[in-house]
Amino acid sequence: MKSFLFIILAVFPIVITGCSEGGHINFSTMTSPILLRGDARTAYRDPAVLYHDGVFYLFCTKVALEENNEVFSYTVQCCSKDLKQWTEPEIITPRDQNLNFSSPGNVVRYGERWFLCLQTYPRPGHIWKPEGRKTIGNNQARLFVMSSTNLCQWSEPELLQVLGPDVPREEMGRMIDPYLIEDRHKPGLWWCFFKSHGEIMYSQSTDLIHWTFNGKVAAGENPCVILHKNGYRLYYSPNNGIRCKISEDMLNWEEEGEPIYLGQDQWPWAQGRLTAGFVLDLKNDPRVGKYLMFFHGSQGPNRGETTMNFDINSHIGLAWSDDLESWNWAPGDTD
């Protein structure tokens, strides 16, 4: 198998315009906690954000009802200089129900390239019906990575063999929600967190190609790991809300604090589920000065996710904090 480190051909080229370097972020001028709005034929889910040279690059899942209500999932990208005005989301993955590339985890820098991890979420033949139950991705869901030199043109997705090179693809089992992070104590050692068999699992690599499975932690889904103090904070999604675990060594984790629900009780657009928290540490950046939490909120029945709020009417939201304990958000879009 060819190494994705050397793929130069961008088979899904996109050009993001209007995102030259930004200035200071004024949170007091924000008028809504919603950044991307879904609708009766669209859901935006699973945000991942990179802040580079004063520009926010937002990646997320777009679920779209198309002709004859066939449902397709894509990974899309947009950008902003001020967190208020965003470019139109651009699709960067192919149209294929047997793949449905989605749930981008994060973007990291390795060598001379950027790497975006994501998953497939196969739902072959899936057609949206208002009375239908949520249809999840089948057992062929796997982890992938795409690379770029400019954050605009992305290579063809390549399989992440997080269980090691000797485990065939067909025997890997269902995997979703990858997230990459470099070890703070051992530079050059990379971790990949992902969900499989109902738990968060993790593997290690020194080159983002050859992986060794390492262990697991009891948690939900959508892992996001950030550096904090002398250790790490793992944000993850239970059935509803966002939770956090802390660790000093990435191996032993302890639950931290209470579940985070933000303004869900006042948000009609998030009554179905508030989930997929992605935390970006920009506390020490003079242009931002905050911790940012991106997430998605689903409309629909209270605290329940069905086809009505999984495939449609899901929105990307934003909250911010000075201390990772108290969270704030823009006014608007409340009951």
C-alpha positions as a printed NumPy array, in Angstrom:
array([[  0.   ,   0.   ,   0.   ],
       [  1.411,   3.368,  -0.924],
       [  2.217,   5.675,   1.989],
       [ -0.064,   8.685,   2.355],
       [  2.999,  10.704,   3.41 ],
       [  4.031,  10.829,  -0.222],
       [  0.703,  11.398,  -1.934],
       [  0.838,  14.716,  -3.711],
       [ -2.153,  14.407,  -6.019],
       [ -5.169,  16.262,  -4.626],
       [ -8.163,  14.425,  -5.98 ],
       [-10.686,  16.665,  -4.203],
       [ -9.276,  20.171,  -4.802],
       [-11.045,  23.05 ,  -3.131],
       [-10.108,  26.69 ,  -2.998],
       [-11.179,  28.583,   0.114],
       [-11.245,  32.333,  -0.497],
       [-11.678,  35.325,   1.774],
       [ -9.654,  33.878,   4.66 ],
       [ -6.545,  36.006,   4.871],
       [ -5.091,  36.52 ,   8.332],
       [ -7.624,  37.751,  10.88 ],
       [ -7.431,  40.136,  13.814],
       [ -8.624,  40.214,  17.401],
       [-11.804,  38.214,  18.114],
       [-14.561,  40.293,  19.71 ],
       [-16.891,  37.816,  21.405],
       [-19.263,  40.567,  22.572],
       [-20.386,  41.208,  19.001],
       [-21.5  ,  37.627,  18.378],
       [-25.293,  37.348,  18.117],
       [-25.915,  33.588,  17.955],
       [-24.262,  30.432,  19.313],
       [-24.907,  28.754,  15.925],
       [-22.083,  28.867,  13.382],
       [-23.497,  26.538,  10.709],
       [-27.244,  25.958,  10.448],
       [-28.771,  22.744,   9.288],
       [-32.267,  22.608,   7.871],
       [-34.998,  20.188,   6.802],
       [-32.627,  18.544,   4.302],
       [-29.234,  19.093,   5.931],
       [-27.387,  18.25 ,   9.139],
       [-24.008,  19.629,  10.209],
       [-22.276,  17.442,  12.788],
       [-18.933,  16.52 ,  14.398],
       [-16.867,  19.733,  14.215],
       [-13.066,  19.84 ,  14.182],
       [-11.253,  23.178,  14.052],
       [ -7.718,  24.332,  13.294],
       [ -6.564,  27.894,  14.016],
       [ -3.645,  28.86 ,  11.78 ],
       [ -2.244,  32.296,  10.907],
       [ -5.312,  34.037,  12.306],
       [ -7.8  ,  31.892,  10.377],
       [-10.233,  29.301,  11.748],
       [-10.537,  26.224,   9.535],
       [-13.724,  24.341,  10.414],
       [-14.195,  20.759,   9.254],
       [-17.379,  18.814,   9.95 ],
       [-19.822,  16.206,   8.697],
       [-22.503,  17.323,   6.281],
       [-25.436,  14.912,   6.02 ],
       [-27.569,  15.712,   2.982],
       [-30.918,  14.487,   1.73 ],
       [-30.568,  14.316,  -2.038],
       [-32.729,  13.092,  -4.924],
       [-35.464,  10.687,  -3.811],
       [-34.395,  11.363,  -0.206],
       [-31.221,   9.33 ,  -0.545],
       [-28.914,  10.257,   2.335],
       [-25.214,  10.954,   1.788],
       [-22.557,  12.053,   4.259],
       [-19.565,  14.217,   3.366],
       [-16.678,  15.898,   5.101],
       [-16.832,  19.629,   4.415],
       [-14.529,  22.557,   5.118],
       [-15.083,  26.284,   5.613],
       [-13.118,  29.089,   7.235],
       [-13.516,  32.361,   9.101],
       [-11.414,  35.202,  10.447],
       [-13.85 ,  36.304,  13.164],
       [-15.983,  33.227,  14.053],
       [-19.049,  35.054,  12.691],
       [-18.708,  35.098,   8.918],
       [-17.89 ,  31.722,   7.384],
       [-17.169,  30.722,   3.819],
       [-19.633,  28.352,   2.204],
       [-18.894,  24.771,   3.33 ],
       [-17.021,  22.951,   0.567],
       [-17.193,  19.172,   0.122],
       [-13.739,  17.532,   0.195],
       [-14.721,  13.823,   0.069],
       [-16.478,  11.678,  -2.572],
       [-20.196,  11.006,  -2.917],
       [-20.621,   7.329,  -2.005],
       [-23.029,   5.746,   0.495],
       [-20.609,   2.842,   0.847],
       [-18.032,   5.277,   2.246],
       [-19.705,   8.425,   3.62 ],
       [-16.455,  10.029,   4.815],
       [-17.352,  12.006,   7.932],
       [-16.606,  12.843,  11.588],
       [-13.269,  14.628,  11.103],
       [-11.268,  14.357,  14.329],
       [ -8.63 ,  17.07 ,  14.006],
       [ -5.84 ,  18.458,  11.844],
       [ -2.185,  18.067,  12.869],
       [  1.117,  19.157,  11.374],
       [  3.662,  16.444,  10.545],
       [  6.744,  17.236,   8.51 ],
       [  5.811,  19.502,   5.624],
       [  2.142,  18.533,   5.492],
       [ -1.132,  18.84 ,   7.351],
       [ -3.036,  15.67 ,   8.223],
       [ -6.794,  15.433,   8.71 ],
       [ -8.144,  12.236,  10.296],
       [-11.701,  11.099,   9.602],
       [-13.858,   7.986,   9.281],
       [-16.129,   6.216,   6.858],
       [-19.769,   5.723,   7.875],
       [-21.255,   3.313,   5.323],
       [-25.056,   3.346,   5.039],
       [-25.63 ,   1.751,   1.612],
       [-29.11 ,   2.278,   0.244],
       [-30.144,   4.564,   3.103],
       [-33.265,   6.616,   2.305],
       [-34.676,   9.161,   4.731],
       [-38.208,   8.582,   6.013],
       [-39.83 ,  10.889,   8.57 ],
       [-41.089,   7.966,  10.627],
       [-37.884,   5.973,  10.295],
       [-35.383,   5.061,  12.988],
       [-31.823,   6.308,  12.982],
       [-29.659,   4.185,  10.694],
       [-26.07 ,   3.924,  11.93 ],
       [-22.97 ,   3.212,   9.89 ],
       [-22.362,  -0.482,   9.366],
       [-19.47 ,  -2.689,  10.493],
       [-17.333,  -1.543,   7.561],
       [-16.724,   1.871,   9.189],
       [-12.96 ,   2.488,   9.293],
       [-10.471,   5.271,  10.05 ],
       [ -8.684,   7.293,   7.375],
       [ -6.379,  10.259,   6.943],
       [ -5.99 ,  12.922,   4.246],
       [ -3.017,  15.255,   3.79 ],
       [ -2.435,  18.734,   2.418],
       [  0.339,  21.275,   1.999],
       [ -1.949,  24.309,   1.993],
       [ -5.153,  23.394,   3.915],
       [ -7.082,  23.831,   0.671],
       [ -6.26 ,  20.844,  -1.529],
       [ -6.488,  17.403,   0.076],
       [ -5.079,  14.045,  -0.936],
       [ -7.055,  10.88 ,  -1.471],
       [ -8.071,   9.295,   1.886],
       [ -5.724,   6.566,   3.131],
       [ -6.587,   3.841,   5.63 ],
       [ -5.259,   4.221,   9.185],
       [ -4.17 ,   0.763,  10.305],
       [ -4.406,   1.532,  14.004],
       [ -4.467,  -2.152,  15.012],
       [ -1.161,  -2.804,  13.28 ],
       [ -0.111,  -3.797,   9.756],
       [ -0.883,  -7.492,  10.254],
       [ -4.616,  -7.011,  10.892],
       [ -6.49 ,  -7.156,   7.554],
       [ -8.977,  -4.403,   6.855],
       [-11.908,  -6.818,   6.872],
       [-10.957,  -7.98 ,  10.39 ],
       [-10.477,  -4.581,  12.023],
       [-14.049,  -4.225,  13.238],
       [-16.163,  -1.101,  13.28 ],
       [-14.15 ,   2.065,  14.071],
       [-15.25 ,   5.696,  14.197],
       [-14.194,   9.124,  15.522],
       [-10.37 ,   9.265,  15.213],
       [ -8.288,  11.955,  16.943],
       [ -4.507,  12.468,  16.648],
       [ -2.222,  14.017,  19.256],
       [  1.535,  14.097,  19.846],
       [  2.803,  13.009,  23.262],
       [  3.882,  16.084,  25.245],
       [  6.564,  14.139,  27.158],
       [  7.915,  12.132,  24.206],
       [  8.136,  14.3  ,  21.079],
       [  7.678,  12.229,  17.947],
       [  5.346,   9.751,  19.607],
       [  1.812,  10.027,  18.262],
       [ -1.459,   8.723,  19.682],
       [ -4.644,   7.956,  17.801],
       [ -7.815,   7.834,  19.891],
       [-10.942,   6.286,  18.354],
       [-14.175,   4.543,  19.252],
       [-14.57 ,   0.788,  18.786],
       [-16.627,  -1.859,  20.583],
       [-18.378,   0.823,  22.637],
       [-15.21 ,   2.285,  24.173],
       [-12.488,   4.802,  23.396],
       [ -9.342,   2.99 ,  22.297],
       [ -5.866,   4.252,  21.455],
       [ -2.835,   3.282,  19.413],
       [  0.715,   4.667,  19.108],
       [  2.968,   5.538,  16.171],
       [  6.212,   7.354,  15.469],
       [  5.45 ,   8.091,  11.814],
       [  1.625,   8.189,  11.468],
       [  1.893,   5.059,   9.285],
       [  2.881,   2.137,  11.473],
       [  0.638,   1.78 ,  14.51 ],
       [  0.595,  -0.374,  17.637],
       [ -2.644,  -0.871,  19.549],
       [ -2.095,   0.275,  23.128],
       [ -5.261,   0.169,  25.239],
       [ -8.666,   1.621,  25.978],
       [-10.528,   3.926,  28.337],
       [-14.162,   3.701,  29.399],
       [-15.779,   6.656,  27.645],
       [-18.382,   7.455,  25.005],
       [-17.44 ,   8.771,  21.555],
       [-15.99 ,  11.79 ,  19.699],
       [-12.722,  11.917,  21.696],
       [-10.849,  15.226,  21.79 ],
       [ -7.588,  15.416,  23.768],
       [ -5.856,  18.669,  24.695],
       [ -2.728,  19.505,  26.662],
       [ -3.51 ,  21.012,  30.061],
       [ -1.15 ,  21.863,  32.926],
       [  1.252,  18.894,  33.118],
       [ -1.093,  16.39 ,  31.548],
       [ -4.087,  15.956,  29.27 ],
       [ -7.834,  16.462,  29.187],
       [-10.002,  14.034,  27.207],
       [-13.377,  15.424,  26.164],
       [-15.895,  12.849,  24.997],
       [-19.627,  12.426,  24.369],
       [-21.939,  10.298,  26.505],
       [-25.58 ,   9.846,  25.428],
       [-26.13 ,  13.576,  25.876],
       [-23.802,  16.417,  26.776],
       [-20.018,  16.468,  26.985],
       [-17.784,  14.946,  29.67 ],
       [-14.104,  15.211,  30.558],
       [-11.418,  12.881,  31.892],
       [ -7.918,  13.912,  33.01 ],
       [ -4.587,  12.089,  32.848],
       [ -0.876,  12.729,  33.341],
       [  0.365,   9.896,  31.14 ],
       [ -2.411,   9.288,  28.543],
       [ -2.908,   5.804,  30.011],
       [ -4.665,   6.321,  33.348],
       [ -7.769,   8.499,  33.248],
       [-10.009,   9.96 ,  35.957],
       [-13.431,  11.561,  35.508],
       [-13.368,  15.333,  35.947],
       [-16.309,  17.555,  36.864],
       [-19.948,  17.318,  35.863],
       [-21.445,  16.825,  32.389],
       [-21.449,  19.963,  30.244],
       [-24.787,  20.877,  28.68 ],
       [-24.092,  24.567,  27.918],
       [-27.395,  26.309,  27.05 ],
       [-29.249,  23.201,  25.898],
       [-32.279,  23.833,  28.115],
       [-32.886,  27.164,  26.339],
       [-31.93 ,  26.053,  22.841],
       [-34.782,  24.551,  20.782],
       [-32.231,  23.632,  18.119],
       [-30.358,  21.327,  20.54 ],
       [-33.178,  19.528,  22.345],
       [-32.522,  16.177,  20.682],
       [-28.845,  15.978,  21.65 ],
       [-25.894,  18.232,  22.415],
       [-22.681,  16.368,  21.659],
       [-19.334,  16.067,  19.818],
       [-17.488,  18.708,  21.83 ],
       [-14.2  ,  19.816,  20.264],
       [-12.063,  22.   ,  22.543],
       [ -9.45 ,  24.345,  21.083],
       [ -6.945,  25.913,  23.487],
       [ -6.333,  29.497,  22.387],
       [ -6.094,  30.898,  25.899],
       [ -2.596,  32.251,  25.31 ],
       [ -3.194,  33.537,  21.805],
       [ -3.474,  37.349,  22.045],
       [ -6.03 ,  37.451,  19.224],
       [ -8.421,  35.061,  20.972],
       [ -7.53 ,  34.589,  24.642],
       [-10.114,  31.853,  25.293],
       [-10.733,  28.138,  25.283],
       [-13.224,  27.448,  22.504],
       [-15.699,  24.576,  22.412],
       [-17.28 ,  23.643,  19.102],
       [-20.138,  21.117,  19.189],
       [-23.306,  20.119,  17.396],
       [-26.879,  20.34 ,  18.587],
       [-29.757,  18.349,  17.138],
       [-33.401,  19.36 ,  17.015],
       [-36.162,  16.862,  17.678],
       [-37.586,  14.85 ,  20.575],
       [-36.155,  15.743,  23.951],
       [-32.872,  13.926,  24.634],
       [-33.25 ,  11.45 ,  21.836],
       [-31.636,  11.114,  18.43 ],
       [-33.713,   9.654,  15.594],
       [-33.672,   9.976,  11.825],
       [-35.479,  13.293,  12.392],
       [-32.468,  14.893,  14.061],
       [-29.555,  12.751,  12.876],
       [-29.912,  13.237,   9.128],
       [-31.459,  16.732,   9.24 ],
       [-31.798,  19.804,  11.49 ],
       [-28.416,  19.54 ,  13.201],
       [-26.257,  22.628,  13.734],
       [-22.671,  23.528,  14.667],
       [-22.423,  25.7  ,  17.784],
       [-19.746,  27.551,  19.744],
       [-19.069,  28.322,  23.415],
       [-15.985,  29.792,  25.125],
       [-14.323,  29.767,  28.525],
       [-11.513,  31.386,  30.494],
       [-10.926,  28.39 ,  32.76 ],
       [-12.553,  25.248,  31.242],
       [-15.106,  25.342,  34.067],
       [-17.525,  28.174,  33.288],
       [-18.716,  28.422,  29.689],
       [-20.272,  31.342,  27.851],
       [-21.964,  31.7  ,  24.476],
       [-23.612,  34.319,  22.329],
       [-27.228,  35.322,  22.932],
       [-29.99 ,  34.455,  20.465],
       [-31.658,  31.321,  19.141],
       [-33.319,  30.589,  22.478],
       [-36.91 ,  29.65 ,  23.374]])
